[in-house]
Amino acid sequence: MFRVILNLFLLSLLFQFGFNYASSPTAQTLELKNPNYFNPKLPPKTLSSSKKFEGSSDLVNLRYHMGPVLSSPINIYLIWYGKWAPSQQLLIKDFLLSVSTFNHRAAPSPSVAEWWSTVSLYTDQTGANISRSVLIAGEYSDYKYSQGKNLNRLSIQDVIAEAVRSKPFTVDHKKGIYLVLTSVDVTMQDFCRAVCGFHYFTFASKVGYTLPYAWVGNSGKQCPEVCAYPFAVPGYMGGGGPGALKSPNGDVGVDGMISVIGHELAELSSNPLVNAWYAGEDPVAPTEIGDLCEGLYGTGGGGGYIGQVMKDRDGRTYNLNGRRGRKFLVQWIWSPVLKACAGPNAMD
């Protein structure tokens, strides 16, 4: 689950970037043959004898607890809660569909599909890997705010129940996951203060079935400096503090959401019923494969640095390529093979 630790973000404010908070999303970003790699104020090599600063450790006690992973082709059922611009919906769907875009012409390396290949390394007790096939199987728009504009962890299940009862969705309890995305004017229990997204499973008493689901909120107006970092920084930093990174698609809230969506999908796939892959002894508050790499986006990350990432010719920051020329900045995932955080944009 996505734990937002404000201290981590404050540490990350050590390096300088140009600020740009664009308000209107664009259709796509530019493709560069020779991307510009950068990582201002890279920590000195004396901090470690290894080139890897990105959280590699033999002390991380990530264990498998014998539960299922999503090894069948994954069907995502999208629930758009509140009011969404079509361009925002398209951007998020392009990211989701990029997970299974293996053609390097359609999505050059480093790609979203290559990023997901780390997630797919996780297996269940039969040796079956997490599926690399991710499809959008259905969409439902709850634009009338059926449960109001102030949600909590129980009422989010009512949102899912409403979508299931509305008939566009089949109850897909074998391959389906339900992704609830709330618009900028919707508040959620602990949103901004403790979480930017979370995942769990529905209760039969609420929905009628046990269904894995995740929630992610658009923080564009409520707390971009927390949940859309590093595309926004705290206002109290003022003119004397560092600026924010330029978001890859010109929508700070949605570009920030995409990394959270990736985080939650990775954890939902590897721990759908909270009894598969996690560290720690408490399944109610597990440390999962995304939590272990929170805030890390490239080589040289750690200690408050996001790591080596790329800029396009307009100065937009990204580390992954997606379908239709899209660019995304998505956090790395813990690799069970390397026993370190990993991503396809690694420089070492």
C-alpha positions as MATLAB code, in Angstrom:
seq = 'MFRVILNLFLLSLLFQFGFNYASSPTAQTLELKNPNYFNPKLPPKTLSSSKKFEGSSDLVNLRYHMGPVLSSPINIYLIWYGKWAPSQQLLIKDFLLSVSTFNHRAAPSPSVAEWWSTVSLYTDQTGANISRSVLIAGEYSDYKYSQGKNLNRLSIQDVIAEAVRSKPFTVDHKKGIYLVLTSVDVTMQDFCRAVCGFHYFTFASKVGYTLPYAWVGNSGKQCPEVCAYPFAVPGYMGGGGPGALKSPNGDVGVDGMISVIGHELAELSSNPLVNAWYAGEDPVAPTEIGDLCEGLYGTGGGGGYIGQVMKDRDGRTYNLNGRRGRKFLVQWIWSPVLKACAGPNAMD';
ca = [
       0.000    0.000    0.000;
       1.182    3.439   -0.870;
       2.541    5.061    2.259;
       3.234    8.725    1.737;
       5.981    9.721    4.111;
       6.326   13.456    3.976;
       9.864   13.331    5.306;
      10.935   11.365    2.231;
       9.604   14.088   -0.011;
      11.221   16.833    2.020;
      14.559   15.077    1.713;
      14.005   14.888   -2.008;
      13.780   18.655   -2.228;
      17.564   18.861   -2.138;
      18.034   19.171   -5.857;
      17.257   22.001   -8.214;
      14.828   21.883  -11.166;
      12.900   24.388  -13.221;
       9.260   24.819  -12.149;
       6.383   24.392  -14.536;
       2.838   23.655  -13.424;
       0.856   23.334  -16.630;
      -2.921   23.247  -16.268;
      -4.099   21.662  -19.505;
      -3.073   18.139  -20.583;
      -1.720   17.508  -24.047;
      -2.307   14.555  -26.315;
       1.231   13.213  -26.278;
       4.873   14.092  -25.703;
       7.764   14.169  -28.119;
       9.899   11.192  -29.029;
      13.658   11.750  -28.892;
      16.324    9.598  -30.508;
      18.899   10.821  -28.007;
      17.219   11.546  -24.658;
      18.940   13.830  -22.209;
      19.835   11.951  -19.011;
      20.258   13.932  -15.828;
      20.449   13.567  -12.069;
      21.444   16.881  -10.464;
      23.527   16.678   -7.317;
      24.154   12.948   -7.575;
      25.378   11.745   -4.163;
      29.175   11.400   -4.043;
      30.612    7.948   -4.756;
      32.118    7.939   -1.284;
      28.651    7.194    0.088;
      28.904    3.629   -1.148;
      31.388    1.221   -2.653;
      28.692    0.232   -5.153;
      27.307    2.220   -8.055;
      23.817    1.274   -6.885;
      22.323    3.663   -4.361;
      18.772    2.543   -5.091;
      17.930    0.564   -1.998;
      19.720   -2.743   -2.639;
      19.893   -4.716    0.581;
      20.195   -8.256    1.868;
      18.306   -7.170    4.974;
      14.909   -6.708    3.303;
      12.821   -9.612    4.543;
      10.408   -9.872    1.614;
       8.691  -13.262    1.882;
       6.021  -15.247    0.101;
       3.065  -16.177    2.321;
       1.533  -18.846    0.052;
      -1.366  -16.770   -1.272;
      -2.305  -16.264   -4.939;
      -0.817  -13.784   -7.388;
      -2.527  -12.557  -10.559;
      -1.111  -15.177  -12.902;
      -4.046  -15.241  -15.335;
      -4.417  -12.463  -17.933;
      -5.388   -9.401  -15.894;
      -8.683   -7.687  -16.718;
      -8.873   -4.138  -15.368;
     -12.312   -2.663  -14.746;
     -12.032    1.114  -14.544;
     -14.407    3.144  -12.388;
     -14.220    6.872  -13.084;
     -15.673    8.520   -9.990;
     -16.555   12.173  -10.399;
     -15.878   14.401  -13.378;
     -13.019   13.568  -15.726;
     -11.798   15.231  -18.903;
     -11.587   12.802  -21.839;
      -7.908   13.740  -22.288;
      -7.195   12.691  -18.680;
      -8.963    9.375  -19.147;
      -7.043    8.730  -22.360;
      -3.712    9.429  -20.670;
      -4.390    6.926  -17.878;
      -5.678    4.298  -20.309;
      -2.594    4.739  -22.481;
      -0.440    3.956  -19.448;
      -2.439    0.842  -18.568;
      -2.393   -0.432  -22.139;
       1.352    0.252  -22.365;
       1.939   -2.542  -19.834;
       1.271   -5.076  -22.592;
       2.780   -3.084  -25.463;
       5.814   -5.249  -26.227;
       6.558   -3.866  -29.714;
       9.644   -1.654  -29.422;
       8.509    0.499  -32.307;
       5.220    1.201  -30.551;
       6.969    1.811  -27.214;
      10.796    2.144  -27.350;
      13.047    1.071  -24.518;
      12.949    1.900  -21.652;
       9.267    1.017  -21.815;
       6.343    0.509  -19.456;
       6.206   -3.147  -20.572;
       9.867   -3.590  -19.575;
       9.099   -1.974  -16.218;
       6.265   -4.479  -15.681;
       8.657   -7.337  -16.461;
      10.066   -6.852  -12.941;
       6.572   -7.308  -11.507;
       6.107  -10.447  -13.599;
       9.096  -12.101  -11.889;
       6.905  -12.854   -8.863;
       5.305  -16.293   -8.742;
       2.767  -18.247   -6.724;
       3.347  -21.614   -5.028;
       2.856  -23.433   -8.339;
       5.616  -21.392   -9.986;
       3.182  -19.397  -12.144;
       4.372  -15.838  -12.820;
       2.291  -12.698  -12.620;
       0.753  -12.206  -16.041;
       2.237   -9.771  -18.550;
      -1.156   -9.487  -20.252;
      -3.109   -6.503  -18.917;
      -6.355   -5.461  -20.611;
      -8.994   -2.825  -19.928;
     -12.067   -5.058  -19.806;
     -14.658   -2.430  -18.910;
     -15.307    1.169  -17.833;
     -17.980    2.805  -15.729;
     -18.476    6.533  -15.070;
     -19.988    7.473  -11.717;
     -20.243   11.151  -12.638;
     -23.144   11.749  -10.236;
     -20.972   10.962   -7.173;
     -23.237    8.125   -5.978;
     -21.542    8.002   -2.569;
     -20.926   11.742   -2.231;
     -17.671   13.640   -2.425;
     -16.247   12.473    0.891;
     -15.283    8.805    0.771;
     -13.716    6.331    3.159;
     -12.384    2.785    2.893;
     -15.826    1.276    3.316;
     -17.745    3.607    1.031;
     -15.245    2.939   -1.772;
     -16.609   -0.600   -1.759;
     -20.110    0.852   -2.199;
     -18.771    2.648   -5.276;
     -17.624   -0.716   -6.668;
     -20.959   -2.331   -5.762;
     -22.811    0.435   -7.602;
     -20.682   -0.159  -10.703;
     -21.214   -3.928  -10.558;
     -24.991   -3.505  -10.134;
     -25.146   -1.103  -13.062;
     -24.533   -4.044  -15.439;
     -21.651   -2.766  -17.615;
     -19.327   -4.855  -15.462;
     -19.261   -8.592  -15.169;
     -18.282   -9.953  -11.782;
     -14.851  -11.202  -12.783;
     -13.576  -12.840   -9.611;
     -10.946  -14.953  -11.409;
      -9.134  -12.449  -13.640;
     -10.611   -9.084  -12.717;
      -9.284   -6.184  -10.674;
     -11.313   -3.048  -10.057;
      -9.539    0.298  -10.252;
     -11.411    3.248   -8.709;
     -10.088    6.654   -9.732;
     -11.522    9.731   -8.005;
     -11.528   13.232   -9.472;
      -9.848   16.318   -7.986;
     -12.932   17.371   -5.983;
     -13.307   14.081   -4.093;
     -11.735   13.556   -0.683;
     -10.781   10.166    0.731;
     -10.044    8.980    4.252;
      -6.324    9.608    4.932;
      -5.781   11.045    1.412;
      -2.764   13.391    1.354;
      -2.100   12.844    5.041;
      -1.125    9.165    4.878;
      -1.918    7.708    1.446;
      -2.122    8.605   -2.221;
      -3.640    5.251   -3.109;
      -4.315    1.850   -1.588;
      -5.443   -1.634   -2.542;
      -7.451   -4.328   -0.802;
     -10.319   -6.706   -1.615;
     -14.067   -6.230   -1.387;
     -16.218   -7.814    1.308;
     -18.968  -10.196    0.252;
     -21.351   -8.293    2.556;
     -20.698   -5.124    0.562;
     -20.305   -6.245   -3.036;
     -21.404   -9.871   -2.960;
     -17.969  -11.143   -3.982;
     -14.326  -10.984   -2.946;
     -12.764   -8.824   -5.653;
      -9.261   -7.289   -5.632;
      -9.424   -3.533   -6.048;
      -7.308   -0.401   -5.838;
      -8.129    3.246   -5.317;
      -6.051    6.238   -6.493;
      -7.060    9.894   -6.204;
      -6.264   12.911   -8.347;
      -4.223   15.168   -6.077;
      -3.968   18.032   -8.586;
      -5.773   20.504   -6.304;
      -5.658   18.906   -2.869;
      -2.008   17.963   -2.340;
       0.107   17.860   -5.494;
       3.252   18.549   -3.470;
       2.675   15.247   -1.659;
       0.989   12.865   -4.107;
       2.199   14.395   -7.375;
       5.779   14.924   -6.215;
       8.222   15.612   -7.890;
       5.960   17.585  -10.257;
       5.030   19.975   -7.439;
       6.795   21.096   -4.266;
       5.436   22.500   -0.982;
       4.416   26.148   -1.249;
       6.181   27.058    1.995;
       9.479   26.449    0.235;
       8.872   29.750   -1.543;
      11.185   31.220   -4.144;
      14.261   30.176   -2.205;
      13.581   26.457   -2.502;
      14.065   24.107   -5.412;
      11.583   24.016   -8.253;
       9.509   21.088   -9.433;
      10.122   18.747  -12.310;
       8.166   19.409  -15.472;
       5.516   16.707  -15.831;
       5.716   14.548  -18.975;
       2.152   15.139  -20.194;
       1.414   18.600  -18.862;
      -1.096   17.495  -16.204;
       0.515   17.512  -12.765;
      -2.346   15.723  -10.997;
      -2.759   12.914  -13.542;
       0.966   12.514  -14.230;
       1.391   12.115  -10.468;
      -1.462    9.611  -10.346;
       0.173    7.388  -12.933;
       3.135    6.506  -10.724;
       0.720    5.756   -7.879;
      -1.413    3.613  -10.206;
       1.699    1.685  -11.246;
       2.660    1.245   -7.592;
      -0.770   -0.076   -6.626;
      -1.133   -2.352   -9.658;
       2.245   -3.935   -8.930;
       1.279   -4.587   -5.329;
      -2.256   -5.705   -6.164;
      -0.856   -8.228   -8.649;
       1.707   -9.617   -6.210;
      -0.485   -9.495   -3.092;
      -4.161   -9.409   -4.161;
      -5.631  -10.967   -1.009;
      -2.924   -9.642    1.353;
      -1.456  -13.123    1.837;
       1.203  -13.399   -0.879;
       4.327  -11.202   -1.257;
       5.177   -8.700    1.483;
       7.744   -7.887    4.145;
       6.978   -7.576    7.819;
       4.776   -9.668   10.084;
       1.552   -7.656    9.906;
      -0.637   -8.386    6.851;
      -2.862   -5.454    7.787;
       0.054   -3.062    7.280;
       2.431   -4.916    4.951;
       5.522   -3.521    3.280;
       5.057   -4.496   -0.347;
       7.112   -4.516   -3.545;
       6.239   -0.910   -4.353;
       6.738    0.406   -0.815;
      10.339   -0.814   -0.825;
      11.158    1.503   -3.751;
       8.996    4.526   -3.069;
      10.610    7.722   -4.350;
      13.149    5.933   -6.588;
      12.973    6.404  -10.360;
      16.474    5.697  -11.638;
      20.114    4.801  -11.029;
      21.701    6.846   -8.277;
      18.436    7.163   -6.372;
      18.257    7.046   -2.607;
      18.992    9.386    0.244;
      16.517   11.915   -1.108;
      17.454   11.630   -4.799;
      15.021   10.209   -7.345;
      17.851    8.921   -9.533;
      18.917    9.233  -13.144;
      15.937   10.119  -15.346;
      15.432   11.749  -18.742;
      14.235   15.030  -20.231;
      12.745   15.580  -23.651;
      13.500   18.667  -25.724;
      10.741   20.585  -23.909;
      12.272   19.789  -20.527;
       9.587   17.286  -19.555;
      10.838   14.596  -17.200;
      10.238   10.875  -17.687;
      11.821    7.451  -17.276;
       9.499    5.212  -19.333;
       8.082    5.220  -22.853;
       4.520    4.136  -23.534;
       2.244    3.609  -26.498;
       1.345    6.449  -28.883;
       4.501    8.392  -28.017;
       3.564    8.834  -24.379;
       6.160    9.478  -21.674;
       5.722    8.566  -18.017;
       7.645    8.953  -14.758;
       6.989    5.815  -12.715;
       8.735    4.602   -9.574;
      10.870    1.482   -9.618;
       9.801   -1.909   -8.207;
      11.663   -4.325   -5.924;
      13.185   -7.179   -7.913;
      13.159  -10.622   -6.250;
      16.108  -11.617   -8.455;
      18.382   -8.611   -7.921;
      17.149   -8.040   -4.360;
      17.142   -4.346   -5.200;
      14.854   -1.766   -6.736;
      14.928   -2.089  -10.498;
      13.729   -0.389  -13.657;
      14.470   -0.555  -17.378;
      16.116    2.876  -17.376;
      18.937    1.645  -15.119;
      22.345    2.990  -16.144;
      24.442    0.269  -14.475;
];
